Amino acid sequence: MDINTNDGLPVIDEKAEMENVDKAAEDYLEKGTTDRCCLRCGTKLILDDYGSGYVIRCETKDCLYVTFRGI
């Protein structure tokens, strides 16, 4: 992760961020919880299950929000 800033916003390594999100999703599927944190703001990642899809998001409003769609 790059800690440099751009107009006050952290510059995030997108590959590292998606790997972190994928690991959080795996944790939720295996254990029902995760200890992973958002690489942008440091708060806990949350999984919202919508049946055929799910969302991994951070606790901070308008920060990280990744949608995974099913069939």
C-alpha positions as CSV (number, residue, x, y, z in Angstrom):
1,M,0.0,0.0,0.0
2,D,1.2,3.5,-0.9
3,I,0.8,6.0,1.9
4,N,1.3,9.0,-0.3
5,T,-1.7,11.3,-0.6
6,N,-3.4,13.0,-3.5
7,D,-5.6,16.0,-2.6
8,G,-5.9,14.7,1.0
9,L,-7.0,11.2,-0.1
10,P,-4.8,8.2,0.4
11,V,-3.4,6.5,-2.8
12,I,-4.3,2.9,-2.6
13,D,-2.8,-0.1,-4.4
14,E,-5.9,-1.4,-6.1
15,K,-4.5,-5.0,-6.4
16,A,-3.8,-5.1,-2.7
17,E,-7.2,-3.6,-1.9
18,M,-9.0,-6.3,-4.0
19,E,-6.9,-9.1,-2.4
20,N,-7.9,-7.8,1.0
21,V,-11.6,-7.7,0.0
22,D,-11.4,-11.2,-1.4
23,K,-9.8,-12.5,1.8
24,A,-12.6,-10.8,3.8
25,A,-15.2,-12.6,1.7
26,E,-13.4,-15.9,2.2
27,D,-13.3,-15.3,5.9
28,Y,-17.1,-14.6,6.0
29,L,-17.9,-17.7,4.0
30,E,-15.7,-20.0,6.1
31,K,-16.1,-18.5,9.6
32,G,-19.0,-16.1,9.4
33,T,-16.8,-13.1,10.4
34,T,-13.5,-11.4,9.4
35,D,-10.9,-9.4,11.2
36,R,-9.9,-7.6,8.0
37,C,-10.0,-3.8,7.9
38,C,-10.4,-1.3,5.1
39,L,-7.1,-0.3,3.6
40,R,-8.5,3.2,2.9
41,C,-9.7,4.2,6.4
42,G,-8.8,1.4,8.7
43,T,-12.4,0.5,9.9
44,K,-13.8,-3.1,9.9
45,L,-15.0,-4.7,6.7
46,I,-18.6,-5.9,6.7
47,L,-20.4,-8.4,4.4
48,D,-24.0,-7.8,3.4
49,D,-25.6,-11.0,2.0
50,Y,-28.3,-10.5,-0.6
51,G,-28.9,-14.2,-1.6
52,S,-27.5,-14.5,-5.1
53,G,-25.0,-11.6,-4.5
54,Y,-23.2,-9.9,-1.6
55,V,-21.5,-6.6,-0.8
56,I,-18.2,-6.1,1.1
57,R,-18.1,-2.6,2.5
58,C,-16.4,-0.8,5.3
59,E,-18.1,0.7,8.3
60,T,-17.4,4.3,7.1
61,K,-20.1,5.7,4.9
62,D,-19.0,6.5,1.3
63,C,-15.7,4.7,1.6
64,L,-15.2,1.1,0.2
65,Y,-18.2,-0.6,-1.4
66,V,-17.7,-3.7,-3.6
67,T,-20.6,-5.6,-5.1
68,F,-20.4,-9.3,-6.1
69,R,-23.2,-10.6,-8.2
70,G,-24.4,-14.2,-8.5
71,I,-26.3,-16.0,-11.2
